[in-house]
Amino acid sequence: MPAVKTSTETKIHLDEPVMLLLRMKGAGVWSISPDATVYEAIDEMADKGIGALVVLREGKLEGIISERDYARKVVLKNKHSQETLVREIMSAPAFFVSPENSVSECMHMMTAHRVRHLPVLEGDTVVGILSIGDLVNWIIGSHEQTIQQLQSYITGAYPG
């Protein structure tokens, strides 16, 4: 009789390093200077269809700016996005992870610090960025794979 994956084995997907997720997603990183205006940052996010940009100075992570920063620190404070600089509203220091951190560790970090984006650093170099959506998609994919394996087992198509 073929073996069935247990819930403990299914958890392995959450223990996978985020470098696997980055490979599937693509490791493109959009960034902006801390000296740019918030308007430029929001325009770049809109153009790229993303919710956050890493803030880099001379290639080094200084912070992160998100649509949430814009809403809370510009709109609600009656500031002007064309006059406000990114460094004035960015979240700094930014929480980050390494490619070896697990999906589960990233989820815990996002929850504990109430952030929706995590830059991925290899040494001092930003090699990717993870969003809460990326992690949710990874988990959904993991569950779909488990469901397919169970269906194959039930129908007798499971390789044994």
C-alpha positions as CSV (number, residue, x, y, z in Angstrom):
1,M,0.0,0.0,0.0
2,P,1.5,3.4,-1.0
3,A,2.4,5.9,1.8
4,V,0.3,9.0,2.4
5,K,1.8,12.2,3.3
6,T,1.0,13.2,6.9
7,S,0.3,16.7,8.1
8,T,3.8,16.9,9.5
9,E,5.3,16.1,6.0
10,T,3.0,18.7,4.4
11,K,4.4,21.3,6.8
12,I,7.8,20.9,5.0
13,H,6.6,23.4,2.4
14,L,6.5,26.1,5.1
15,D,10.0,25.1,6.1
16,E,11.4,25.6,2.6
17,P,13.9,28.5,2.3
18,V,12.5,31.6,0.6
19,M,15.2,31.4,-2.0
20,L,12.9,28.7,-3.7
21,L,10.0,31.1,-3.6
22,L,12.2,33.9,-5.1
23,R,13.3,31.6,-7.9
24,M,9.7,30.9,-8.8
25,K,8.6,34.5,-8.4
26,G,11.6,36.0,-10.0
27,A,14.0,38.1,-7.9
28,G,13.5,41.5,-9.6
29,V,13.7,44.3,-7.1
30,W,12.3,47.8,-7.7
31,S,14.0,50.5,-5.7
32,I,14.1,54.2,-5.1
33,S,16.5,56.7,-3.5
34,P,15.7,58.2,-0.1
35,D,16.1,61.7,-1.8
36,A,13.3,61.1,-4.3
37,T,9.9,62.6,-3.8
38,V,7.1,60.5,-2.5
39,Y,5.2,61.4,-5.7
40,E,8.0,59.7,-7.7
41,A,7.8,56.6,-5.4
42,I,4.0,56.3,-5.8
43,D,4.3,56.9,-9.5
44,E,6.9,54.1,-9.7
45,M,4.7,51.7,-7.7
46,A,1.7,52.5,-9.9
47,D,3.7,52.0,-13.0
48,K,5.1,48.6,-11.8
49,G,1.9,47.4,-10.2
50,I,3.5,46.9,-6.8
51,G,2.8,48.0,-3.3
52,A,6.3,48.9,-2.0
53,L,9.8,49.9,-3.0
54,V,13.0,49.2,-1.3
55,V,14.9,52.4,-0.5
56,L,18.5,52.2,-1.4
57,R,21.4,54.6,-1.0
58,E,24.5,53.6,-2.9
59,G,23.1,50.0,-3.2
60,K,22.5,49.6,0.5
61,L,19.1,49.1,2.1
62,E,18.0,52.2,4.0
63,G,14.3,51.4,4.4
64,I,11.2,50.5,2.6
65,I,8.3,52.7,1.4
66,S,4.8,51.3,0.8
67,E,1.4,52.5,-0.1
68,R,0.6,52.2,3.6
69,D,3.4,54.7,4.5
70,Y,1.9,57.1,1.9
71,A,-1.6,56.8,3.2
72,R,-0.7,57.2,6.8
73,K,2.2,59.6,6.7
74,V,1.3,61.8,3.7
75,V,-2.4,61.7,3.0
76,L,-3.6,61.6,6.6
77,K,-1.1,64.3,7.7
78,N,-2.1,66.7,4.8
79,K,1.4,66.6,3.4
80,H,2.1,67.1,-0.3
81,S,3.6,64.1,-2.1
82,Q,5.5,66.3,-4.6
83,E,7.3,68.2,-1.7
84,T,7.8,65.3,0.8
85,L,10.9,63.1,0.4
86,V,10.9,59.4,0.6
87,R,13.4,59.5,3.6
88,E,10.8,61.5,5.6
89,I,8.1,58.7,5.5
90,M,9.9,55.5,4.7
91,S,9.9,52.7,7.3
92,A,13.4,52.4,8.6
93,P,15.2,50.4,9.5
94,A,13.5,47.8,7.4
95,F,12.9,44.3,8.6
96,F,14.6,41.9,6.3
97,V,15.3,38.2,5.8
98,S,18.0,36.1,4.2
99,P,17.5,33.6,1.3
100,E,17.9,30.8,3.9
101,N,15.0,31.9,6.1
102,S,12.0,29.7,5.8
103,V,8.5,30.7,4.5
104,S,7.3,30.1,8.1
105,E,9.9,32.5,9.6
106,C,8.9,35.2,7.1
107,M,5.2,34.8,8.0
108,H,6.0,35.1,11.7
109,M,8.2,38.2,11.1
110,M,5.5,39.9,9.0
111,T,2.9,39.1,11.6
112,A,5.0,40.2,14.6
113,H,6.1,43.4,13.0
114,R,2.9,44.1,11.1
115,V,4.6,44.5,7.8
116,R,3.5,43.3,4.4
117,H,6.8,43.4,2.6
118,L,10.2,41.9,3.5
119,P,13.4,42.6,1.5
120,V,15.6,39.6,1.1
121,L,19.3,40.3,1.7
122,E,22.4,38.3,0.8
123,G,25.1,40.1,2.8
124,D,24.4,43.7,2.2
125,T,22.8,43.2,-1.2
126,V,19.0,43.2,-1.8
127,V,18.3,40.1,-3.9
128,G,14.5,40.1,-3.7
129,I,11.5,41.3,-1.9
130,L,8.6,39.2,-0.5
131,S,5.1,40.3,-0.1
132,I,2.4,38.8,2.1
133,G,0.7,37.9,-1.2
134,D,3.8,35.9,-2.3
135,L,3.7,33.9,0.9
136,V,-0.1,33.3,0.7
137,N,0.3,32.1,-2.9
138,W,3.1,29.7,-1.8
139,I,0.9,28.3,0.9
140,I,-2.0,27.8,-1.5
141,G,0.3,26.1,-4.0
142,S,1.5,23.8,-1.2
143,H,-2.0,22.9,-0.2
144,E,-3.0,22.3,-3.8
145,Q,-0.1,19.9,-4.3
146,T,-1.1,18.0,-1.1
147,I,-4.7,17.8,-2.3
148,Q,-3.6,16.4,-5.7
149,Q,-1.4,13.8,-4.0
150,L,-4.3,12.7,-1.8
151,Q,-6.6,12.5,-4.8
152,S,-4.1,10.4,-6.7
153,Y,-3.8,8.1,-3.7
154,I,-7.6,7.7,-3.3
155,T,-8.1,7.0,-7.0
156,G,-5.2,4.5,-7.1
157,A,-3.0,6.6,-9.4
158,Y,-0.5,7.4,-6.6
159,P,2.9,5.9,-7.6
160,G,3.8,3.2,-5.1
